[in-house]
Amino acid sequence: MRTEKDLIYWVTSFYLIEDLMLRFRPHEASHSRLRLREDLCVSRSFNGLLAGILFDTLVKMCFGEARHAHERCGIIIPEISGALDRKAAYGIAEKYDPGDSLPKLRDLFLECWLEPYGGAAWAIICETAMKYRSLPDEIFIDHCVDLSHHGGLVFDKLEVGFHVWHKRKYLDILDLKRNGSILNIDGPLPVFRFAESLLQRAHNLGLVDKVPELKISERYYYLPVRWGSGILSHAASLC
């Protein structure tokens, strides 16, 4: 089964579900509205998939950035050197337990604050990834989606797999979620089919005034990375 690799579908579907959840009154009487609220709660299982995608992507990106540190990175991750390209570094990342490597990479980036790589921005990216599973999925996702590095949006590397194709639209959606509702978008809203179905039901029940033009993806699927070749030291929290 093919997976939708453009993160914008995952992020907009997440914020759409959260938006719809907020539209219910504390004591909802309508049977149809109660059914929709129950289905929205079930659909929140999607958040676990998205949190996993963001975690896996951030870990790989941290390894990709660390390769610039040459010998300093080689001390903590022997297989990485400056000669490796970014995609090769992502492959190496999967051999390591993030519970062990992320704190070391964070410290490495803080040591590189005078270099044109690493620094405080990448230390924050490491620290955010380290919060996976210690925070509710919804809070973890919200912390991740607008992370940036020296060159802009963190999810801009095609080699990692999951990325943002249309950065301007993605940033517009982040502005909308901060200032109101992503349903106020100007132009098509990219969402998964299951989220579109929930939105249409909310509109039919009067919870949403209008449905914007939608761009729909059917490829709602993800198989998380298995970190390390054996049993991870943090297997209970990271597998």
C-alpha positions as a Markdown table, in Angstrom:
| # | Residue | x | y | z |
|---|---|---|---|---|
| 1 | Met | 0.0 | 0.0 | 0.0 |
| 2 | Arg | 1.4 | 3.4 | -0.9 |
| 3 | Thr | 1.7 | 6.0 | 1.8 |
| 4 | Glu | 1.0 | 9.7 | 1.4 |
| 5 | Lys | 4.4 | 11.3 | 1.8 |
| 6 | Asp | 3.3 | 15.0 | 1.8 |
| 7 | Leu | 3.0 | 15.9 | 5.4 |
| 8 | Ile | 0.4 | 18.6 | 4.6 |
| 9 | Tyr | -2.4 | 16.0 | 4.4 |
| 10 | Trp | -1.4 | 14.5 | 7.8 |
| 11 | Val | -1.2 | 17.9 | 9.5 |
| 12 | Thr | -4.4 | 19.4 | 8.1 |
| 13 | Ser | -6.4 | 16.2 | 8.9 |
| 14 | Phe | -5.1 | 16.4 | 12.4 |
| 15 | Tyr | -6.1 | 20.0 | 12.9 |
| 16 | Leu | -9.4 | 19.4 | 11.3 |
| 17 | Ile | -10.3 | 16.7 | 13.8 |
| 18 | Glu | -9.2 | 18.9 | 16.7 |
| 19 | Asp | -11.2 | 21.8 | 15.3 |
| 20 | Leu | -14.4 | 19.7 | 15.0 |
| 21 | Met | -13.9 | 18.3 | 18.5 |
| 22 | Leu | -14.0 | 21.9 | 19.9 |
| 23 | Arg | -17.4 | 22.6 | 18.2 |
| 24 | Phe | -19.4 | 20.4 | 20.5 |
| 25 | Arg | -21.2 | 21.8 | 23.6 |
| 26 | Pro | -20.6 | 20.2 | 26.9 |
| 27 | His | -24.0 | 18.5 | 27.0 |
| 28 | Glu | -24.9 | 17.4 | 23.4 |
| 29 | Ala | -28.5 | 16.1 | 23.1 |
| 30 | Ser | -28.7 | 15.2 | 19.4 |
| 31 | His | -28.1 | 11.4 | 18.8 |
| 32 | Ser | -26.5 | 12.2 | 15.4 |
| 33 | Arg | -24.1 | 14.7 | 17.0 |
| 34 | Leu | -23.2 | 12.3 | 19.8 |
| 35 | Arg | -22.4 | 9.6 | 17.1 |
| 36 | Leu | -20.2 | 12.1 | 15.3 |
| 37 | Arg | -18.4 | 13.1 | 18.5 |
| 38 | Glu | -17.8 | 9.4 | 19.3 |
| 39 | Asp | -16.4 | 8.8 | 15.7 |
| 40 | Leu | -14.1 | 11.8 | 16.1 |
| 41 | Cys | -12.8 | 10.4 | 19.3 |
| 42 | Val | -12.1 | 7.1 | 17.5 |
| 43 | Ser | -10.4 | 9.0 | 14.6 |
| 44 | Arg | -8.0 | 10.5 | 17.1 |
| 45 | Ser | -6.1 | 7.1 | 16.9 |
| 46 | Phe | -4.8 | 8.8 | 13.7 |
| 47 | Asn | -2.8 | 11.1 | 16.0 |
| 48 | Gly | -0.6 | 8.2 | 17.1 |
| 49 | Leu | 0.4 | 7.5 | 13.5 |
| 50 | Leu | 1.2 | 11.2 | 12.8 |
| 51 | Ala | 3.2 | 11.5 | 16.1 |
| 52 | Gly | 5.2 | 8.5 | 15.0 |
| 53 | Ile | 5.9 | 9.9 | 11.5 |
| 54 | Leu | 7.1 | 13.2 | 13.0 |
| 55 | Phe | 9.3 | 11.5 | 15.5 |
| 56 | Asp | 10.9 | 9.1 | 12.9 |
| 57 | Thr | 11.4 | 12.1 | 10.6 |
| 58 | Leu | 13.0 | 14.3 | 13.2 |
| 59 | Val | 15.4 | 11.6 | 14.3 |
| 60 | Lys | 16.6 | 11.0 | 10.8 |
| 61 | Met | 17.0 | 14.7 | 10.1 |
| 62 | Cys | 19.1 | 15.1 | 13.3 |
| 63 | Phe | 21.4 | 12.3 | 12.0 |
| 64 | Gly | 21.5 | 14.1 | 8.6 |
| 65 | Glu | 22.6 | 17.3 | 10.2 |
| 66 | Ala | 25.1 | 15.6 | 12.5 |
| 67 | Arg | 27.1 | 14.3 | 9.6 |
| 68 | His | 28.5 | 17.9 | 9.1 |
| 69 | Ala | 30.3 | 17.6 | 12.4 |
| 70 | His | 32.9 | 15.2 | 10.9 |
| 71 | Glu | 35.2 | 13.8 | 13.5 |
| 72 | Arg | 33.2 | 15.2 | 16.4 |
| 73 | Cys | 30.1 | 13.3 | 15.3 |
| 74 | Gly | 32.2 | 10.2 | 14.6 |
| 75 | Ile | 33.1 | 9.9 | 18.3 |
| 76 | Ile | 29.4 | 9.3 | 19.2 |
| 77 | Ile | 28.2 | 7.7 | 15.9 |
| 78 | Pro | 31.3 | 6.0 | 14.3 |
| 79 | Glu | 29.6 | 5.3 | 10.9 |
| 80 | Ile | 28.9 | 8.9 | 10.1 |
| 81 | Ser | 31.4 | 11.1 | 8.3 |
| 82 | Gly | 31.3 | 14.3 | 6.3 |
| 83 | Ala | 31.6 | 12.3 | 3.1 |
| 84 | Leu | 28.2 | 10.7 | 3.5 |
| 85 | Asp | 25.2 | 12.3 | 1.8 |
| 86 | Arg | 22.1 | 13.1 | 3.8 |
| 87 | Lys | 20.1 | 10.1 | 2.6 |
| 88 | Ala | 22.9 | 7.7 | 3.7 |
| 89 | Ala | 22.9 | 9.3 | 7.1 |
| 90 | Tyr | 19.2 | 8.6 | 7.4 |
| 91 | Gly | 19.8 | 5.0 | 6.7 |
| 92 | Ile | 22.5 | 4.8 | 9.4 |
| 93 | Ala | 20.0 | 6.5 | 11.9 |
| 94 | Glu | 17.8 | 3.4 | 11.8 |
| 95 | Lys | 20.6 | 1.3 | 13.3 |
| 96 | Tyr | 20.6 | 3.3 | 16.5 |
| 97 | Asp | 18.4 | 3.6 | 19.5 |
| 98 | Pro | 17.1 | 7.2 | 19.6 |
| 99 | Gly | 16.8 | 7.0 | 23.3 |
| 100 | Asp | 20.6 | 6.9 | 23.5 |
| 101 | Ser | 21.6 | 8.9 | 20.4 |
| 102 | Leu | 19.2 | 11.9 | 20.7 |
| 103 | Pro | 20.7 | 13.3 | 23.9 |
| 104 | Lys | 24.2 | 12.9 | 22.5 |
| 105 | Leu | 23.2 | 14.7 | 19.3 |
| 106 | Arg | 21.6 | 17.5 | 21.2 |
| 107 | Asp | 24.9 | 18.0 | 23.1 |
| 108 | Leu | 26.8 | 17.8 | 19.9 |
| 109 | Phe | 24.7 | 20.5 | 18.3 |
| 110 | Leu | 25.1 | 22.8 | 21.3 |
| 111 | Glu | 28.9 | 22.4 | 20.9 |
| 112 | Cys | 28.6 | 23.6 | 17.3 |
| 113 | Trp | 27.0 | 26.9 | 18.0 |
| 114 | Leu | 29.7 | 28.8 | 16.1 |
| 115 | Glu | 29.5 | 26.5 | 13.1 |
| 116 | Pro | 27.2 | 26.9 | 10.0 |
| 117 | Tyr | 25.4 | 23.7 | 11.1 |
| 118 | Gly | 23.9 | 22.4 | 14.4 |
| 119 | Gly | 23.5 | 25.0 | 17.0 |
| 120 | Ala | 20.6 | 25.9 | 19.3 |
| 121 | Ala | 17.9 | 25.4 | 16.5 |
| 122 | Trp | 19.0 | 21.8 | 16.0 |
| 123 | Ala | 19.3 | 21.2 | 19.7 |
| 124 | Ile | 15.7 | 22.2 | 20.1 |
| 125 | Ile | 14.7 | 19.8 | 17.3 |
| 126 | Cys | 16.5 | 17.0 | 19.2 |
| 127 | Glu | 14.8 | 18.0 | 22.5 |
| 128 | Thr | 11.4 | 18.0 | 20.8 |
| 129 | Ala | 12.0 | 14.5 | 19.4 |
| 130 | Met | 13.0 | 13.4 | 22.9 |
| 131 | Lys | 9.5 | 14.3 | 24.2 |
| 132 | Tyr | 7.9 | 11.6 | 22.0 |
| 133 | Arg | 5.6 | 9.4 | 24.1 |
| 134 | Ser | 6.2 | 11.5 | 27.3 |
| 135 | Leu | 3.7 | 14.0 | 26.0 |
| 136 | Pro | 0.1 | 13.3 | 24.7 |
| 137 | Asp | 0.3 | 12.8 | 20.9 |
| 138 | Glu | -1.8 | 16.0 | 20.3 |
| 139 | Ile | 0.7 | 18.2 | 22.2 |
| 140 | Phe | 3.7 | 16.5 | 20.7 |
| 141 | Ile | 2.4 | 17.0 | 17.2 |
| 142 | Asp | 1.6 | 20.7 | 17.9 |
| 143 | His | 5.2 | 21.2 | 19.1 |
| 144 | Cys | 6.6 | 19.6 | 15.9 |
| 145 | Val | 4.7 | 21.0 | 13.0 |
| 146 | Asp | 6.4 | 24.5 | 12.9 |
| 147 | Leu | 9.9 | 23.6 | 13.9 |
| 148 | Ser | 12.6 | 25.4 | 11.9 |
| 149 | His | 16.3 | 25.3 | 11.4 |
| 150 | His | 18.8 | 27.8 | 10.0 |
| 151 | Gly | 17.3 | 27.6 | 6.5 |
| 152 | Gly | 13.6 | 27.6 | 7.4 |
| 153 | Leu | 11.0 | 24.9 | 7.8 |
| 154 | Val | 12.5 | 21.7 | 9.3 |
| 155 | Phe | 10.4 | 19.4 | 7.1 |
| 156 | Asp | 12.0 | 20.5 | 3.8 |
| 157 | Lys | 14.3 | 17.6 | 3.0 |
| 158 | Leu | 13.0 | 15.3 | 0.2 |
| 159 | Glu | 15.4 | 12.5 | 1.0 |
| 160 | Val | 13.8 | 11.7 | 4.3 |
| 161 | Gly | 10.6 | 10.5 | 2.7 |
| 162 | Phe | 8.0 | 12.6 | 4.6 |
| 163 | His | 8.3 | 16.3 | 3.8 |
| 164 | Val | 6.3 | 19.3 | 2.8 |
| 165 | Trp | 5.9 | 19.9 | -1.0 |
| 166 | His | 4.3 | 23.3 | -0.9 |
| 167 | Lys | 5.9 | 25.2 | 1.9 |
| 168 | Arg | 3.9 | 28.5 | 1.4 |
| 169 | Lys | 0.6 | 26.7 | 1.7 |
| 170 | Tyr | 1.8 | 24.7 | 4.7 |
| 171 | Leu | 2.8 | 27.9 | 6.5 |
| 172 | Asp | -0.5 | 29.5 | 5.6 |
| 173 | Ile | -2.3 | 26.6 | 7.3 |
| 174 | Leu | -0.1 | 26.9 | 10.4 |
| 175 | Asp | -1.1 | 30.6 | 10.5 |
| 176 | Leu | -4.8 | 29.7 | 10.2 |
| 177 | Lys | -4.6 | 27.1 | 13.0 |
| 178 | Arg | -2.9 | 29.7 | 15.3 |
| 179 | Asn | -5.4 | 32.4 | 14.5 |
| 180 | Gly | -8.7 | 30.6 | 14.1 |
| 181 | Ser | -9.7 | 27.7 | 11.9 |
| 182 | Ile | -8.0 | 26.0 | 9.0 |
| 183 | Leu | -11.5 | 25.9 | 7.4 |
| 184 | Asn | -11.0 | 29.6 | 6.6 |
| 185 | Ile | -8.4 | 28.6 | 4.0 |
| 186 | Asp | -8.2 | 30.4 | 0.7 |
| 187 | Gly | -8.0 | 27.7 | -1.9 |
| 188 | Pro | -8.2 | 23.8 | -1.7 |
| 189 | Leu | -7.7 | 22.2 | 1.7 |
| 190 | Pro | -5.6 | 19.0 | 1.5 |
| 191 | Val | -7.1 | 16.3 | 3.7 |
| 192 | Phe | -7.5 | 12.5 | 3.9 |
| 193 | Arg | -10.8 | 10.9 | 2.9 |
| 194 | Phe | -11.7 | 9.9 | 6.4 |
| 195 | Ala | -11.3 | 13.5 | 7.6 |
| 196 | Glu | -13.4 | 14.8 | 4.6 |
| 197 | Ser | -16.2 | 12.4 | 5.6 |
| 198 | Leu | -16.2 | 13.7 | 9.2 |
| 199 | Leu | -16.2 | 17.3 | 8.0 |
| 200 | Gln | -19.2 | 16.7 | 5.7 |
| 201 | Arg | -21.1 | 15.1 | 8.6 |
| 202 | Ala | -20.3 | 18.1 | 10.8 |
| 203 | His | -21.6 | 20.4 | 8.1 |
| 204 | Asn | -24.8 | 18.4 | 7.6 |
| 205 | Leu | -25.4 | 18.7 | 11.4 |
| 206 | Gly | -24.9 | 22.4 | 11.5 |
| 207 | Leu | -21.5 | 22.4 | 13.3 |
| 208 | Val | -19.7 | 23.9 | 10.4 |
| 209 | Asp | -21.1 | 26.8 | 8.3 |
| 210 | Lys | -19.4 | 25.8 | 5.0 |
| 211 | Val | -17.1 | 23.3 | 3.6 |
| 212 | Pro | -14.1 | 24.7 | 1.7 |
| 213 | Glu | -12.9 | 23.2 | -1.5 |
| 214 | Leu | -11.0 | 20.0 | -0.7 |
| 215 | Lys | -8.1 | 18.2 | -2.2 |
| 216 | Ile | -8.4 | 14.6 | -1.0 |
| 217 | Ser | -5.8 | 11.8 | -0.6 |
| 218 | Glu | -6.7 | 8.2 | -0.1 |
| 219 | Arg | -3.2 | 7.0 | 1.1 |
| 220 | Tyr | -3.6 | 7.0 | 4.8 |
| 221 | Tyr | -1.1 | 4.4 | 5.9 |
| 222 | Tyr | 2.2 | 4.3 | 7.8 |
| 223 | Leu | 4.5 | 1.6 | 9.1 |
| 224 | Pro | 6.8 | 3.1 | 11.8 |
| 225 | Val | 10.5 | 2.7 | 11.8 |
| 226 | Arg | 11.9 | -0.1 | 13.9 |
| 227 | Trp | 15.0 | 1.6 | 15.5 |
| 228 | Gly | 18.0 | -0.6 | 16.0 |
| 229 | Ser | 18.8 | -4.1 | 14.8 |
| 230 | Gly | 17.8 | -5.8 | 18.1 |
| 231 | Ile | 15.8 | -5.1 | 21.2 |
| 232 | Leu | 16.0 | -1.4 | 22.0 |
| 233 | Ser | 16.9 | -0.1 | 25.4 |
| 234 | His | 13.7 | 1.9 | 25.4 |
| 235 | Ala | 11.6 | -0.7 | 23.5 |
| 236 | Ala | 8.5 | -0.1 | 25.5 |
| 237 | Ser | 8.4 | 3.6 | 24.6 |
| 238 | Leu | 10.0 | 3.6 | 21.1 |
| 239 | Cys | 8.8 | 0.5 | 19.3 |
